[in-house]
Amino acid sequence: MNQSFKSIAIIGKYMNQSALQLMQRDLLELAQHLSSKNIQVWIEENTAQHAEITGYKTASLKNIGSEVSLVIVMGGDGTMLSVARSLIDFDVPLVGINRGRFGFLTDLRVEDMLGQIDRILAGDFIKEPRVMLEAKVMRDGQLLHADCALNDVVIKSALRLIELEVSVGGKFVHKQRSDGLIVSTPTGTTAYALSAGGPILHPNLQAISLVPICPHTLSNRPIAVHSDSEIEITLVQFGDAQLSFDGQFQVVLKAGDKIMIKRAAQTISLLHPSDYCYFDMLRKKLNWG
């Protein structure tokens, strides 16, 4: 066993009680398997409560990163995104077991999770750092909100066109009228940005993509910039515009608001079995021939 993994946290789809109850058996089987290897097992407190798992140490999602050397997430990509944002200040790698739909981030199958986890515990894994974004909303020169994202930061209106001014590295890029704009990490390019017509960026690229949502002028196309770039977006005109982080937290915007986006200083690391291949994953998830 890899001696660096002496304590491991298990986090289920903690936002959904019915989902946790459905995966109760799998969560308990995983906890028992890890305990049998003399690993100290922690269960995220909402996971333990709603899945009715007892006999293990518990901690909140906010605090569990300080207690363990590895986190195993059972759920879908949405669960992984929430966990990644919560643990951004802890240098703790994540392993994902898919109990969702797509599984771009949670790539292990429940059917063979114990064998795959054993391989990772034995040191037979790939460690893959993933870039994250941090964004600040400034209103009248004052900080309104700050947060981070693993997939994307999105400015969007569901009702009518909004007008945005975009600058990269202090250089004016364009003014666009559209339904919104997706600022995406390479991880997020297989999510909302892909649906909006953006390119797929390999996770090891140091890049950020800017993808307009239904632009009024068809010449407004997706672009990719270096991840060292600082992006400034000014909301000129709006219709019920909102800013979202990984589609899970929203801030209501007003005309004149400035959104400052850059690469976060921290990264999140995903662990995969050593035979993991990003392109194999894309073929399976996207049904490529």
C-alpha positions as a printed NumPy array, in Angstrom:
array([[  0.   ,   0.   ,   0.   ],
       [  1.118,   3.554,  -0.699],
       [  2.05 ,   4.735,   2.8  ],
       [  1.095,   8.319,   1.958],
       [ -2.597,   7.345,   2.043],
       [ -3.023,   6.563,   5.739],
       [ -6.299,   8.437,   6.085],
       [ -8.975,   8.64 ,   3.384],
       [-12.274,  10.516,   3.227],
       [-15.333,   9.211,   1.423],
       [-17.827,  11.743,   0.104],
       [-21.084,  10.728,  -1.552],
       [-23.558,  12.842,  -3.504],
       [-24.134,  14.738,  -0.291],
       [-26.654,  17.25 ,  -1.715],
       [-29.181,  14.513,  -2.549],
       [-30.572,  12.351,   0.26 ],
       [-32.37 ,   9.881,  -2.013],
       [-29.21 ,   9.404,  -4.118],
       [-27.178,   8.691,  -0.982],
       [-29.669,   6.091,   0.154],
       [-29.444,   4.356,  -3.227],
       [-25.649,   4.181,  -3.03 ],
       [-25.578,   3.292,   0.677],
       [-24.4  ,  -0.266,   0.055],
       [-21.556,   0.864,  -2.225],
       [-20.42 ,   3.542,   0.222],
       [-20.427,   1.095,   3.115],
       [-18.612,  -1.572,   1.086],
       [-15.895,   0.945,   0.19 ],
       [-15.511,   2.118,   3.785],
       [-15.223,  -1.458,   5.065],
       [-12.705,  -2.343,   2.338],
       [-10.463,   0.58 ,   3.24 ],
       [-10.746,  -0.143,   6.964],
       [ -9.631,  -3.724,   6.365],
       [ -6.346,  -2.287,   5.067],
       [ -5.716,  -0.391,   8.328],
       [ -6.603,   2.93 ,   6.713],
       [ -8.3  ,   5.529,   8.881],
       [-11.603,   6.217,   7.142],
       [-13.484,   9.497,   7.397],
       [-17.023,  10.014,   6.07 ],
       [-18.265,  13.479,   5.135],
       [-20.916,  14.253,   7.761],
       [-23.905,  14.717,   5.414],
       [-22.938,  11.548,   3.569],
       [-22.787,   9.618,   6.846],
       [-26.072,  11.033,   8.092],
       [-28.208,  10.514,   5.011],
       [-26.666,   7.179,   4.023],
       [-27.015,   6.047,   7.657],
       [-23.361,   5.   ,   7.965],
       [-21.995,   4.833,  11.498],
       [-18.764,   3.743,  13.161],
       [-16.434,   6.081,  11.265],
       [-14.964,   9.493,  11.946],
       [-16.953,  12.327,  10.379],
       [-16.259,  15.938,   9.462],
       [-17.894,  18.654,   7.408],
       [-16.92 ,  19.088,   3.767],
       [-15.317,  22.391,   4.748],
       [-13.021,  20.754,   7.303],
       [-12.439,  17.227,   6.052],
       [ -9.532,  18.233,   3.788],
       [ -7.351,  18.956,   6.814],
       [ -7.834,  15.425,   8.183],
       [ -6.99 ,  13.156,   5.246],
       [ -4.422,  12.465,   2.539],
       [ -6.902,  11.318,  -0.15 ],
       [-10.564,  11.964,  -0.929],
       [-12.764,   9.47 ,  -2.785],
       [-15.887,  11.007,  -4.291],
       [-18.857,   8.81 ,  -5.23 ],
       [-21.396,  10.592,  -7.389],
       [-21.412,  12.487, -10.652],
       [-19.303,  15.267, -12.099],
       [-21.421,  17.836, -10.25 ],
       [-20.466,  16.296,  -6.932],
       [-16.806,  16.328,  -7.916],
       [-17.028,  20.005,  -8.88 ],
       [-18.521,  20.927,  -5.5  ],
       [-15.892,  18.948,  -3.617],
       [-13.045,  20.423,  -5.673],
       [-14.152,  23.988,  -4.907],
       [-14.541,  23.193,  -1.211],
       [-11.073,  21.611,  -0.976],
       [ -9.168,  24.105,  -3.121],
       [ -7.085,  25.268,  -0.143],
       [ -6.021,  21.697,   0.767],
       [ -3.391,  19.807,  -1.182],
       [ -5.5  ,  16.641,  -1.22 ],
       [ -5.927,  14.568,  -4.431],
       [ -9.346,  13.322,  -5.527],
       [-10.525,   9.999,  -6.945],
       [-13.951,   9.842,  -8.582],
       [-16.332,   6.856,  -8.668],
       [-19.123,   7.452, -11.159],
       [-22.7  ,   7.286,  -9.953],
       [-23.877,  10.044, -12.294],
       [-24.495,  10.342, -16.015],
       [-21.361,  11.411, -17.893],
       [-18.444,  10.765, -15.584],
       [-15.823,  12.969, -17.24 ],
       [-14.322,  13.575, -13.79 ],
       [-15.636,  10.569, -11.863],
       [-14.114,   7.95 , -14.143],
       [-14.033,   4.758, -12.019],
       [-16.941,   2.331, -12.382],
       [-18.765,   1.117,  -9.284],
       [-18.595,  -2.459, -10.596],
       [-14.803,  -2.636, -10.275],
       [-14.113,   0.214,  -7.858],
       [-12.418,  -1.914,  -5.182],
       [ -9.843,  -3.327,  -7.588],
       [ -9.156,   0.082,  -9.083],
       [ -8.866,   1.692,  -5.642],
       [ -6.409,  -1.035,  -4.63 ],
       [ -4.264,  -0.198,  -7.639],
       [ -4.216,   3.458,  -6.615],
       [ -3.386,   2.544,  -3.007],
       [ -0.478,   0.445,  -4.31 ],
       [  0.93 ,   3.469,  -6.127],
       [ -0.221,   2.347,  -9.582],
       [ -1.764,   5.676, -10.582],
       [ -1.419,   8.835, -12.643],
       [ -1.621,  12.169, -10.826],
       [ -3.218,  14.824, -12.991],
       [ -3.274,  18.456, -11.8  ],
       [ -6.233,  20.47 , -13.043],
       [ -6.288,  24.253, -13.431],
       [ -8.959,  26.182, -11.544],
       [-10.28 ,  29.709, -12.026],
       [-10.903,  32.449,  -9.526],
       [-13.299,  35.269, -10.25 ],
       [-14.158,  38.531,  -8.546],
       [-17.214,  40.693,  -9.145],
       [-16.543,  44.409,  -8.686],
       [-19.401,  46.894,  -8.331],
       [-18.706,  50.617,  -8.042],
       [-15.1  ,  49.837,  -7.162],
       [-16.083,  47.502,  -4.324],
       [-15.698,  43.721,  -4.147],
       [-19.163,  42.175,  -4.365],
       [-18.275,  38.479,  -4.525],
       [-15.309,  36.164,  -5.07 ],
       [-15.29 ,  32.436,  -5.745],
       [-13.502,  29.685,  -7.679],
       [-14.458,  27.15 , -10.341],
       [-13.036,  23.926, -11.745],
       [-15.168,  23.889, -14.907],
       [-16.237,  27.405, -15.793],
       [-17.362,  30.877, -14.867],
       [-20.438,  31.848, -16.903],
       [-22.185,  35.175, -17.479],
       [-25.63 ,  34.541, -18.87 ],
       [-29.146,  35.851, -19.338],
       [-32.028,  33.48 , -19.949],
       [-34.36 ,  36.166, -21.284],
       [-32.622,  38.445, -23.792],
       [-29.294,  39.518, -25.204],
       [-26.693,  41.086, -22.96 ],
       [-23.84 ,  43.314, -24.051],
       [-20.342,  42.634, -22.764],
       [-16.938,  44.266, -23.174],
       [-14.058,  41.788, -22.99 ],
       [-10.386,  42.531, -22.322],
       [ -7.52 ,  40.061, -21.971],
       [ -4.278,  41.101, -20.304],
       [ -5.383,  44.722, -20.322],
       [ -5.969,  44.654, -24.098],
       [ -9.458,  45.274, -25.457],
       [-10.718,  42.21 , -27.377],
       [-14.267,  43.067, -28.404],
       [-17.724,  44.149, -27.442],
       [-20.261,  41.399, -27.996],
       [-24.017,  41.   , -27.807],
       [-25.017,  37.457, -26.959],
       [-26.912,  35.304, -24.489],
       [-23.718,  35.206, -22.444],
       [-20.094,  34.137, -22.234],
       [-18.438,  30.989, -20.863],
       [-14.918,  31.316, -19.466],
       [-13.68 ,  27.747, -19.156],
       [-10.718,  25.76 , -17.897],
       [ -9.53 ,  22.839, -20.059],
       [-11.509,  20.593, -17.673],
       [-14.673,  22.56 , -18.413],
       [-14.329,  22.379, -22.196],
       [-16.197,  19.042, -22.191],
       [-19.092,  20.622, -20.266],
       [-21.223,  23.689, -21.058],
       [-18.525,  25.165, -23.312],
       [-18.688,  22.094, -25.565],
       [-22.47 ,  22.426, -25.903],
       [-21.993,  26.069, -26.908],
       [-19.608,  25.106, -29.721],
       [-16.292,  25.584, -27.965],
       [-13.163,  23.486, -28.567],
       [-12.056,  20.579, -26.397],
       [ -8.769,  21.444, -24.687],
       [ -6.595,  18.684, -23.286],
       [ -6.375,  19.013, -19.476],
       [ -2.604,  19.523, -19.502],
       [ -2.848,  22.656, -21.657],
       [ -2.153,  25.916, -19.83 ],
       [ -5.1  ,  27.67 , -21.434],
       [ -8.476,  29.291, -20.805],
       [-11.237,  29.333, -23.412],
       [-13.783,  32.1  , -23.952],
       [-16.921,  30.795, -25.619],
       [-19.832,  33.118, -26.533],
       [-23.345,  31.743, -26.03 ],
       [-25.514,  32.339, -29.117],
       [-23.702,  35.522, -30.247],
       [-25.754,  38.048, -32.212],
       [-22.831,  38.478, -34.612],
       [-21.777,  35.097, -35.953],
       [-18.164,  36.258, -36.343],
       [-17.852,  36.224, -32.528],
       [-16.128,  32.858, -32.219],
       [-14.566,  30.931, -29.316],
       [-10.973,  31.822, -28.549],
       [ -8.326,  30.297, -26.267],
       [ -5.784,  32.341, -24.34 ],
       [ -2.864,  31.449, -22.085],
       [ -3.88 ,  30.57 , -18.538],
       [ -1.628,  33.35 , -17.222],
       [ -3.989,  35.865, -18.824],
       [ -6.184,  38.082, -16.7  ],
       [ -9.637,  38.47 , -18.209],
       [-11.875,  41.458, -17.514],
       [-15.51 ,  41.48 , -18.559],
       [-17.73 ,  44.541, -18.161],
       [-21.494,  44.17 , -18.269],
       [-22.687,  47.042, -20.479],
       [-26.339,  46.144, -20.968],
       [-28.173,  43.24 , -19.439],
       [-31.423,  41.371, -19.063],
       [-31.531,  39.498, -15.773],
       [-27.843,  38.633, -16.136],
       [-26.237,  36.251, -13.64 ],
       [-22.749,  34.981, -12.966],
       [-22.37 ,  31.281, -12.109],
       [-19.504,  29.162, -10.827],
       [-19.583,  25.602, -12.221],
       [-23.315,  26.142, -12.674],
       [-23.838,  25.672,  -8.942],
       [-23.707,  29.15 ,  -7.426],
       [-25.088,  32.338,  -8.918],
       [-24.611,  36.068,  -8.42 ],
       [-27.134,  38.563,  -9.826],
       [-25.361,  41.207, -11.9  ],
       [-26.075,  44.858, -12.704],
       [-24.988,  47.063, -15.583],
       [-21.481,  48.38 , -14.95 ],
       [-20.334,  45.35 , -12.975],
       [-16.827,  44.148, -13.769],
       [-15.897,  40.471, -13.578],
       [-12.171,  39.779, -13.139],
       [-11.143,  36.21 , -13.945],
       [ -7.739,  34.544, -13.749],
       [ -6.142,  31.188, -13.033],
       [ -6.288,  30.297,  -9.359],
       [ -2.98 ,  29.884,  -7.547],
       [ -4.102,  26.433,  -6.381],
       [ -4.774,  23.373,  -8.501],
       [ -6.83 ,  20.263,  -7.827],
       [ -5.214,  16.882,  -8.538],
       [ -7.162,  13.889,  -9.843],
       [ -5.793,  10.371,  -9.466],
       [ -6.441,   7.743, -12.153],
       [ -5.279,   4.13 , -12.559],
       [ -2.045,   4.108, -14.574],
       [ -3.736,   2.807, -17.755],
       [ -6.115,   5.795, -17.861],
       [ -6.179,   7.57 , -21.231],
       [ -7.968,  10.892, -21.755],
       [ -8.73 ,  10.091, -25.393],
       [-10.207,   6.695, -24.488],
       [-12.48 ,   8.522, -22.063],
       [-13.576,  11.   , -24.746],
       [-14.373,   8.214, -27.198],
       [-16.56 ,   6.439, -24.656],
       [-18.338,   9.475, -23.244],
       [-18.897,  11.233, -26.572],
       [-19.613,   8.067, -28.573],
       [-16.857,   8.698, -31.091],
       [-16.244,   6.002, -33.671]])
